[in-house]
Amino acid sequence: MTEVAPLLGCCRRTLLDICELDSRDMAPSVCLQEMIRVIRSARTQGEERGVIQRECAAIRAQFRQADSGGRSHNLAKLLYVHMLGYPAHFGQMECVRMIASPRYSEKRIGYLGAMMLLDEKQDASLLITNSIKNDLSHSSQYIQSLALCTLACMGSAEMCRDLAPEIERLLKASNSYIKKKAALCAVHIVRKIPELGELFTPSAHSLLSDKNHGVLHGAVVLITELCERNPDNLDEFRKAVPELVQIMKGLVTSGYSPEHNVAGISDPFLQVRVLRLLRILGRNNDEASDAMNDLLAQVATNTDSSKTAGSAVLYETVLTIMDIKSESGLRVLAVNILGRFLLNNDRNIRYISMTSLQKIVQTDHTAVQRHRGTIVDCLKDQDASVKRRALELSLALVSAANIRSMMKELLRFLSTCPPELRSHATSGIFNAAERYAPSQRWHIDTILHVLITAGGDVRDETVPNLIQLISVASELHCYTVHKLYRALISDISQQSLVQVACWCIGEYGDLLLKGDCDEIEPMQVTEDDVLDVLETILQSHMSSPTSRGFALTAIMKLSTRITNNIDRIRSVVSIYGSCIDVELQQRAVEYNALFKKYDHMRAAVLERMPIMDKNSPGHTNGDPSGEITKDLNKTKLIQGVLIQEPTSQVCDLLDLLGETNASSQAKQNQVNTTSTSTSSSVQDNLLDLLGGLEPIPAPSVTVYEKGGVSLKLQCDSQTETGITVTFTASNSTQSDITSFTLQAAVPKSIQLQMKAPSGDVVPAQGHGTVTQTILLNNPNKASLKMRVRLSYSSQGTLCQDTVQIDSFPSPAWN
C-alpha cells in the first residue's frame, strides 16, 4: 500500500481545510478525503496510477468549464497529486485565475498552487505579478501575507525588481504580522538582486526596536544578508551592536515565556541568529568585539547545555568568540565548552565539537591540549565520521612533549582502525615521528611497527625514507637488521616491510650472521636461513615486482658477505635470467655478467652503500635542486619571464677563454627564457672541457608565493620530446597545510602524465616539502604553457589559487 510521506502532513491539512471552506458552496462529487482514502487503499502501483489518471481527467474536464464553482476543490486535489510525484503542470493557469479571484478561499488555494506548481523559470509566473502587487496593498492582512509568502518563495528577478518598493513600504507598517513577512521577503529580494540592498538598509535598522520576536528574527536575518552580500554595510550596522547586545541580554535573562520557550531556553532560534550577526559584525573590529565580550561570557556561563537547544546556542557562542577579537580568557572558556561537548552522548555534537577544535588547535594549542584524553577516547567511537575527526585532531595535538604517549595511542588505534582510515593514519604518524622523534631508535621502531601493522597502506616514499634513516643510524645497523629479519620470517605480505628488510639484509647481512647484538634477544641465523627467506620472497605470489627486485639484489649483495653458498647464489641469479618480468630479467643478466666477466670487480661494486644524505639531489624528501642549484642558479620570475643571474663559477670559466669583457657581462645580466637554455648548454660544455665535473643541476624558480605557501618549479630533460617537471611546495607558516593538491593543464598538442604526490600535508615552518612530478611529451616541440591550480586547507580554511606559467627554466621548449 502506498503511504504518504509524513513531511507532507502539513500541506495535506491545509488542503483539507480549503476543501471544507469550499464545500459550503458546492458539494463535490468526489471529495479530497475520499480520493486520499482510495489512493491509500490501492494494492499496487498500477492501481494507484489508474485512480490518479481518472481523477486528473475529471479535473481537466472541470477546468475547461469556465463557470465551475468547485475550482478550489479541484485544485486542492491536483496539489495532492503533485505531492505524490505525478505531473500536475496543467493546473498552472488555473492557479493564475484563482489568484485574481476576489474570494479569500480561492486566493488561498491559488497562491498555494503557485508556490508549488510555478517557479521563476516559467512564463506563467510573470502573469501573477500584477495580482501580487494589488494584493500587497489590500486592506486585509491575510491577503497581504499570501502575496508576501508567494513572492518570497518563487519571485523571479524581474518580479523582485518591480515589487521591491512595495516591500520597502510594508517594512514600515504598524502591523507586526506584516512586518515579519515583509522582512523575509526582502531577504529573498536581496539574494536575487544584491544591489537593491541599499533600499532596505534604513528600514532594517529600525526593525531592531520592535518587541515582537518574529519581527526581530526577520530583521536579524535581513541585516545578516545585507552584510554578507555587501561588506560596505558593515560599518553602518556596527552602530547597531549595542542594540543587538541588549536584545541578546533580554533573551538570556528573561523568565519563562510559554510562547518562546524551547526546552528551558528562551527563543533559541533568535539567539542563534543574533550570535551569527554579532560574529559577522565583530570580525576584525576591536570596538565591536569589546562591546560584545561581556555578553558572550554571560551566555557561555548561564546557558544550560543538557538540552539540544542549549547546545546550539553554546555552539554559536563558541564560533563567535573564536571569530572575533576576543580576550584570551574568553577563548579558553570557549575551548572548555567544546571539551564538554566531547562528553555528550549525541554523536553529532561530538562531531561538530572536534571540527571546531580542529580549526583552533593551531592558535589555541595549549587550551586544546587539556582535552587530549577525551579526544583520544573518541578514537574508539563506533561512528566512522567521529573517528576520522578524532584522528585528525589527535595528530594535530602531537608535540615534542607528548610524542611518546600520543604515539602509543595512535599505534593502538592503527591496529584496529577501519581500512579507509589507515592511509591517513600512517601518513600522520610518519610526519609526527619525523618532526618530534626523541631518538633514532625510537623513530625506527615506530616506523617498523607501522609497516608491520599496515605496510600495504603507506605512501610510496616511505621505503626510501626509512632506508635513508637506517643508513644514517650506523650504531643501530645490527639492531635494525635483526629486527627486520624477525619481522620478515613472520610475515611477507606487507610489501613495504619486505622491501626495507631485503635492503637491510643485503647491506648488513654479515651483521645478521654474526648474531652479536646486545640490544635485542640473540638469534642464531645461518646463511641457508637467510637465502631461504629471500628465495621465498622471489617465489611468493604475494610479492610485487619491486619486492622481487629488492630480494634479488639482496641475494647478489650477500655473495660478498658470505663464503659457503656462492654457487647457490650464482644458480638463483642465473635462473631469473630468463624471467618473464623484464626488470627482474635485466637485473639477473647484469648480475650474471658480473659473476662471469667482472668477478674481480664484484666485491667493489657490491660493497656497502655510503651514508645517504637526506638533502642530497635526487632524494625524494630533500630539495631536488640541491644546494649547488641554490648557489649557482639564482632565478627570479618576473611577469612570466625568467632572469638568470650569472654566477661566479661560470664567470671564472669564461675568463679562461677571454670572454669576460663588459659587453658579454651586459648580455648575461638580461637573459630571457630562450637564452637561459642556451646558457645552460654552454655551461655544460665548459664543464665537460674540465673532464670529471658534474653538470650544474637544472634551475628551479618560484612560480607561486602567497600567505607563507610557496611553489617551486624545476625542469629536467630526459629525451628530445620528453621532459620532467617537478613542483616542490613548502610552508613557512606556523601551522601545517593539509589537503594539499595540484592540478595541471597544458595545450592539447602536449601529453601530460601526473605522478602520485609525495603527500598532502606540508609541514609548518619549512620542516618538510611536498613534491609533485609531471611527465610531459611534446612530439611537435610546441611552445610550452601550463596552468596550475593549487588547493589546500590552512587552519580549517579552504584556499584555491590558479597560476599561469608561460616561461620555464631550461631545459624546456620555450
N, C-alpha and C positions, 0 to 999 in steps of 0.2 A: 504494500500500500504506500502511495506517495505521501510523504509528510511535508508540511510547510515549515520552513526554517524558523526557529524562534525569533531571529532578528527582525522578521517581517511582522511580528505581532502588533507592533505599534501602528504600522500603516494599515493593517487589517482592521484594527479597532476604529481608525479614522474612517475607513471606507464604510464600515457598518453604521457608524453614526450618521454619515451622509445619507445612506440608504434609508435610515429611519426618518430623517427630515423630509426626504423626497416622497416617502410612502404616504405621507399625509395628503399629498395632492393626487397621487395615482398609485393604485395597487399593481405592482409589476407582475407579469405573467410568471417569471422565474426570478425570485429574489436572490440577492448575493449570498445569503446564508445557505440557501438550497443548492446553489451552484458549488459552493465550497464543500458542502456535505457530499455531493455526487462525485466531485473530483477526488476527495479523500477516500471514498469507498471504491474507487477504481482498483481492480486487482492487478492490472498490467499497465505498462506504459502506453501500449497501443490503445487500450480502452480509455486512458486519460486523454490522449491526443484526440480521440474521437469526440469526447464530451466537449473539449475546448474548441475544436473546429466547428461543431454545431452552434455553440454559444457565440463564437466570433461571427459566423454567418448571420445569425439573428441580430447581432449588434450592428453589423454593417447595414442590414436592411432598415433598421430603425434610424440609423444616422442619416439615411437618404430621405427620410420623412421630415421635412422642414418644420412641421408643426408638432413634432413629437414632444410629449410632456414628460417623458421619462429619460431625458438626456443624461442627467447627472447619475441616475441609477445605472444606465448602460456604460457610462464612462468609468464608474466605480468598478464594475465587473471587468472591464478591459484593463484597468490598472492592476487588478489582482492577477489577471492572466499574464501581464507584463512581469510581475514579481516572480511568477513561476518560470520565467525564462522564455516565454513564447512571443513571437512577433506581435507588436501592437502599434506599429507606426501609422496605421490608417486612422488612428484616433487623434492625430496631431491637430488637424484643422478643427475638430470638434472642441479641443481644448481652447483654441483661439476664440471660437464663437462663444463658449461659456464664460471666458474671462470678460468679454464685453457685455455680458448679461447684467442687468441691474439687481438681480436677486443674489443675496449673500450665499445661499446654499449652492447655487450654480457657480458663482465666482470661486467658492472654496474648492470645489472639486476640479474646476478649470485650472486654477493655479497649481494645485497638487499634481494634476496631469502634466502641466507644462514643466514642472521641475523634474518629473520622472521620464517623460517621453521626448522632451526637447533639449537641445544643447546649443551652444553658441555657433556651432558649425553649420546648422541647418537654417535655411532661409525663413522657415516658418517662425523662428524666434523673433525675427525683426518685425513681424506683424503685431506683436503684443506690446511693442514699445510705447505706443500712444495710450493704450489701455492702462499700462503701469503708471504712466505719467499722470493720467487723470485720477487713478485710484490713490496716488500719493498725496493728492490734495483733497481727498474725500473727508467728509465730516466724521465718519466712523473710524475709530482707532483700529478696529479689527480688519477692516478692508485695507487700511493703510499698511497694517502689519503683513497681510497676504502679499501685497505688492513688494514690500521690502524683502521678505523672505525669498521671493522668486528672483528678484534682481540679484541678491547676494548669492543665490545658488547657481544660476545659469546665465547671468548677464554677460554679453559679449563686450568687446572693447568699444564698439560703436554705441551700444546701449548705455554703457557706463559714462561715456563722454557726454551723451545727450542728457542723462538724468543726474549727473553729479551735482549741479546747482540745487536740485530738489532735495537731495540727500543732505547737503550742507544746511539747507533751511530747516530740515527736520531735526538736525542735531541741536538746534536751539529751541526746540519745542519744550513746552512745560510738562508734557506727559512723559513720565519715566519709561512707560511701556514702549512708547515710540522711540525714545532716545536710545535705548539699549539696542533695538533692532537697527536703527539708522547707523549706529557706530559700527556694528558688524558688517553692514552693507558698505560702509566707507572703507573698511579693511579690504573687501573684495575689489573695490574700485582702485585702491592704491596698488594692489597686486597686479591688476590688469594694466593700469596706466600710472606708473610711478610719478610722472611729472604733475599729476593732479593732486599730489600730496600737499602742496602749498595751500590748496583751497581748504583743507580740513585742519590745518595746524592750529589756528586760533580756537576753533571750536573744541578740538581735542583737549586742549589745556583747560578750558573752562569746565569740561565734564568731570574733572577730578574733584570739584567741590560738591558734587551730588552725593547724597547719602544712600541712594539705592545701590545695592550690591551689583545688580545686573548692569546698571549704567557704568559703575566703576570698572567692572570687568571688561565691558566693551571699550571704555576709554583707554584702559591699560593696554589692551590688545592693539588698538589703533595706534597709540603712541609708539609701541614697540615696532610695529610695521613701518611707521614713518621713519624711525631712527635707523632701522636696518636697510631700508631702501635708499635713504639719502643721509649720509653721515653729517651733512651740513646742519641737520636738525638737532644734532646732539647738544650743541651749545644752547639752543633755545629751550630744550626740555630739561637740561640740567638745573635750570632755575626751579623746576618742579620737584626736585629731590626732597626738600623739607616736607612738602605735601604728601609725597609717597611714603615717607618715613612715618608721618602721623597716621596715615591710613593703616599702615602695617602694625604700628603700635596699638591702634584701636582694635585690630583683629586679634592680636596676641593677648591683650589684657581684658578683652570683653568677657562678660559672663556667658552663661548658657543661653543660646538662642535656637529654639527648635527649627526655625526656618532655615538657618545656615549651618547648623552643627552637623559634622560628619565624624563619627567615632571619637567624639570629645574634642575635635579641632574645629575652630570657628572658620567656616568657609575656606577650606584648604585650596580650592581651585583659584580663588582670588589671591591668596597668599603666594601661591606658586607663580602666578602671573606678575605680581608686584616684584617679587625677588628677581625674576628674569629681567624685568625692565631696569631694576637697580643695578644689576650686573652690567648691562649694556651702558648705562649712564656713568658708572663708576670706573669703567675700564680706562686706564691711562690718564686718570684725572685725580689729582691729590685732594682737591677741595671736596668733590662729590664723594670720594671714598671716605674722607674723615667724617662727613655728615652721616654716613650710614654705619660706621663701625660699631657704635653703641647698640644700635638696633639689632645688628646681626648677632652680637654677643647675647643679647636678650632672647632672641628667637632660638639660638643654639642651646641655651641652658634651660629654657622654660617649655620647650615642645616635647611632648611625650612620643617616644619612638616605638612604643609597643604595638601601635596600630599602623596599618599601611599608609593612612592619610598623614600621620605624623612623620613617618619615614620619608614621604615625598617632600614635605616642607623642609625637613632637615637636609635632604639631599640637595635641593635647590639652594639652601643656605650655604652649604659647603662649596658648591660651584661658584656662588657669588663671592665668597671670601677668597677663594683661590684666584679669581679672575680680576679682582680689583686690587688696589694698593693698600692692603690691609696690614694691621700690626702683626708682629711675629707671634705674640701670644694667641691672637685670634686664629692664626693659621695652624698652630699646634692644636687648638680646640677643634678645628675642622678635621684634622687628621685623626684625632681621637674619636670623633663621631663616625668616621669611616671605619675605624677599628672596631667600634661597637656593631656596625653593620655586618662585619665579618662573622659575628657570632649569631646572626639572625638565622632562623630556620628556613626562611624563604631564600631559595637559590638565586632568584632574580635580584634580590637586594645584595646578596654576597657578590654577585657578578658585577653589578654597577659600582659597588664599593671598590673592588680590585681594579676596575677600569679607571676609576678616578685616582686611585693611589698610583697607578702606573704613570699617569700624566704628571704627577707632582713629585715622584720619587727623586728626580734629579735636583730639584730646587729645595725640597724639604727632606733630605735623606735621613737625617738623624731622627726626626719625628716619626717617619715611616718605619725605621728600624725597630722601634719599640713594639711594633706589632708583628715582628718577624715570625714568632712562634705560631701565631694564629694563621698567618699567611701560609706557612709551611704545612700546617694541618689541612688546609684546603686542597693540597695536592692529593689527598686521599678521598676527595669528594667523588661521588658517582657520576656527576654530570660532566660531560666532556668539555663544555664551554668554560665551566668554572675551573677545571683542571688546567686548561690552556692559559687562562688568565693568571692562575696561581703560579704556573711555571714561569711565565714572562716576568711577573713581579718578583719571584724568588731569585731569578737570575740577575735582575736589576739591583737586588739588595746585597749581592755578594761583594765583599770588600776584603782588604788585607787583614782586617782584624777578625773576621768570622769565616775565612775561607775554609778552614778545616771542618767546622761544624756544618756549614751550609753545604759543602761538597758531599758529606756523608748523607744528608737528606736527599740531595739531588741524585746521587748514585742509587740510593734505595728506591727512589721514585722511578729511575730509569729501568730498573729490573721488572717493574710491574706496569709501566705506562702503556697506553694503547699504541698500536703501530703508527698511527698518524701523527703522534707527538714525538716519536723517537728522534727523527731527524733534527727537529728544532731543539730538543733537549741535548743531544750530543753536541750540536754546534755551540750552544750556550755554555756547556760545561768546558769545552775546549778553549773558548775565548776567556772564560773566567780563570781557568788553570794557567793559561799563558800570561795573564796580566798579574795574578796575585800568588803564583806558586811560591810557597815558603822555601822549597829546596828542589834540586833537580830530581832527586829520588822520588819525592812526593809527586812531582809533575809526571814522571814516567809511570809510576804506579797508577796514577789516576787515569791517564790515557789508556794504559793497558787494560784497566778494569772496564773502561767504556768499550774498547774493542772486543773484549771477551763477552760483554753483555749484549752489545748492539753493533757489532762490527759491520753488519750489512747496511746500516743506516747512516754511516758517517760520510762526510764530504770527500771528494777525490784528493784534495790536498793534504788530508790527514796523514797519509802514508809518508810522503816526503818530509813533512814537518816533524813527524816522530823520528824518522831516520836521522834527520839533522840534529834533533835534540839528543839522541842516543850517542851520535858520533862525538858531540861536544863533551859529554859527561864521560871522560876517559876512565875515571876511577870506578864507574858503575858498569863497565862493559861486561865483566864476568857475571855480576848480579843479573843484568838485563838478559843476557843470552840464556842463562839458566831458567829464568822465569818464563821467557818466551817459549823455550823448548818444552817446559811442563805444560804450558797452555796449548801448544801445538799438538802434543800427543793426546790431549783430551778432546780437542775439537778442531777440525779442519774446515768447518763450514763457513766460518767468518773470514771472508777473503782479505779484508784489510789486515787482520791479525796474521794471516798466513803470509802475506807479502812482507810485513815487517819482520816476522820470525825468520823467514828464509834469508832475508838480507843479513840479519844479525848472525845467523848460523854460518853463512858464507864468509862473513868478515871475521867473526870471533869464534869460529868452530874449535880452534885449538884451546881456547879458554874453557869451552864446554867439555872437551875431552879430558882435560886435566882434573876436573872435579873439585878443585880447591877454591871454595867460595865461602868466606866467613859470614856473609850477610844473609845466606839462605841455607836451608837444610841440605846437606851434601847428598848428591845423587850420582851414582856411577853410570856413566854413559860410554858406550863403545862406538867405534867407527861404524860398525854394521848397523847399530841402532839409529844413528843419525842418517845414514844413507837410506835405511828402510823408510824412515818418515818422509824424506824428500821424494823418494820414488812413489810413495803412496799419494803424495800431492800431485805428482805428474800424471798418475793413472786415474785419479779420482774424477768422477763425473761432476762433482761439485766445484772443482777448481776452474776458475776463469782462465782465459789465455794469458792474461797478465800474471796471474799467480804461477802458472806453469813456467813462464819465462823467469820469474824470480827463483823458482825451485831449481831449474836447470843451471842458472848462473851460480847458485849456491853450491850445487854439486861440483861444478867446474872449479870454483874457488877452493873447495876443500881438497882438490888434488895437490895443492901446495902446502896444505896444513896437516895432512895425514900421510902415512907411509905404506900401509899394508893393503890398501884397496884401490890402487891406481888403475889396475886392469878393469875392475868393476866400473869405475867412473868412466874410463875410456869406452867400455861397452855400452853404457847408458847413453853417452853422448852420441855415439855412432848410430844407435837405434833411432834417435829423433832426427837424424839427418834426412830421413825420408818422411817426416811427419806431414800430415795434411795441412797443419797450421803453418802458414808461410813464415810468420815471425819466429816461431819456435824452430822451424827448419833452418832458417838463416842463422840463428844463434848456434845451433848444433853443427852446421857446416863450418862456421868460423872457428868454433872450439876444436873441431876435428883437425882443421888446418893448423891450429896452434899446437896440437899434440904431434902432428906428423912433420910439419915443415919448420916450425919455430919453437920446438921444445926447449931449446936453450934460453928462449926469452920468456917462457911461461911463468916462471917464478916472479920475474919483474913485472910482467903485465898483470898478474893476478894478486899482487901484494895488496895490503890493506889500503882502503881509501883514506886520504888525508882528512883531517877535521874540516867539515864543511861550514863555511861562514854563512850565516843566515842572510846577510845583506849582500852576498856576492851576486854578480849579474847572472840571471837565468834561474835563480831560486824562486820558487812560487810565492813565498811570503815576503821576499825582500823587494827592494826597489829595482825594477827591471832595467832601469837605465844605469844603475851603479853610480858610485861616487865619481868615477872618471868622467861620466857624462855631465855631472853637475859642474865639474871644474872646467871641462874643455868646451862644452856646448851650452852656453848660457843663451837661452832663446826667449824671445818675447813675442806675444801675439797682439798685434795692434790692427784692429779693423780687418781681421781675416788675413793679414799679411805677416809672414814670419820674418823677423830680423835676426840674423845670425851674427853674434858678436865675435870678432877674431880673438883667438886665444894665443897665449904666449908661445906655446909649443909650435903651433903652425907658423907663427911669425919667425921663429928661430929656423925652421926648416926652409922657409922662403929666403931667409937671409943667406943661407948657404949657397943658394943659387943666384944671389944678387937681385932679388925681386922685392925688396922692402923699401922702394922709393915712395915718395909722397903720393904719386898717382895711384899706385897699387893699394896703398893704405886707404885712400878715399873710396876706391871701388869696394873694398872689403867691408866698409862701415855701412853700406847701403845695399843689402843683398835681399832680393825677394825670394819667393819660394823656388823659382826655376834656378836661380844662381846658387841657392843653397845646395841643390842636388849636385850641381857641377863642382862646387867647392868640396863637397863630401868625397867625390871620386878623386879629386886632386889630392886631398889629404891621404886617402888610402894608397894612391900610387907613391906618394913621397915616403909613407911608412914602409911600403914594400921595398923601396930602394935601400933602406937600412937593414932589411932582411931579419926577421925574427920578432919585430914589434907587432903587437896585436892591433888590428884596426880599431879606430875610435868607434864606440857604440853609437847607434842612431840617436839623434837628439830627441828630447821629449819637450812638449810645450803644454802650457796650461790653457785649456780651452774653456774652463768654467771655474768661477770662484765667487761664491756668494754665501753669506751667513756662516762662514767658517768651513764650508764644504768646498773642496777643490777637486777638479778632474783634470788629469794629465793624459796626453796622447803621445804614443810612440809608434813609429812605423819601422818594420824590419822586412827587407826584401827577401823573397825566397826563390822565385822563378821570374821569367820575363813577364809573365802575365799575372802572377800571384803575389800577394802582399799580405802581411800580418799586421793588424792594427791592435795595439794594446792600450786599453784605458785603465788608469790607476786612480782610484778615489781615496782621498784622505779627509780627516775630520779634525779640526783644531778647536772645536767647541768643548764645553765641559761635560757634555752628555753624549752617549752613544747614538749614532744614527742607525735606525732599524728599517727593515723592509726596503733596502736599497736595491733598485733595479735600473737597468739600462735598456733602452730600445733604440735601434739604429735603422735608418733608411738611406738607400743610395739610388742613383739613376737605374733605369731598367736594364741598360746595357751591361751593368756590373752585377755579378753574382755575389751574394753575401751569405756567410755562414757564421752564426754566433755560437761560441763555445760556452760551456757552463761557467758561471761566475765563481770566483773563489769564496764567495759568501754573500750574505745580505745584511751584515752588521758591520758598520765602520766604527772601530773603537774611538773613544774620545781622546783628545789631546795628542793626536798623532801617534798613538801607541800601535797602530796597525793600519793596513790598507786593504782595499778590495780591488781585485783586478778582473777585467773582462776582456777576453781575446776575441777578435773578429777576423775571419779569413775572407779576403776579397779576391775574386777572379775577374780580371779585366782583359778579355781576349782582344778587344778593339783598342785598348790603351786610350780610352776616352778620358777626358778631364774628370778628376775625382772630386765629388762633392758629397757631403754626408750631413744628415740631420739626426741629432741625438736627443732623446728625451730621457731626463732623469726623474725618478720618482723615489721619494724616501720619506720617512717619518722622523721628525725631530721633536722630542718632548711631547708626544701624542698628537702633533700637528702634521698633517699630510702635506708635503710640498711637491710641486711638479714644475719643471722648467724644460725648455727646449733650446738647444744650441745648434746654430748653423755653422758648419765648418766648410769653408771654401778653399782653404790652403792647408797643405800638410807638410810636415818636415820630410826631408829626404830620408830613405828613398820612397818616392811616390810618383804617381802620374799627374803631375800638376801642369 
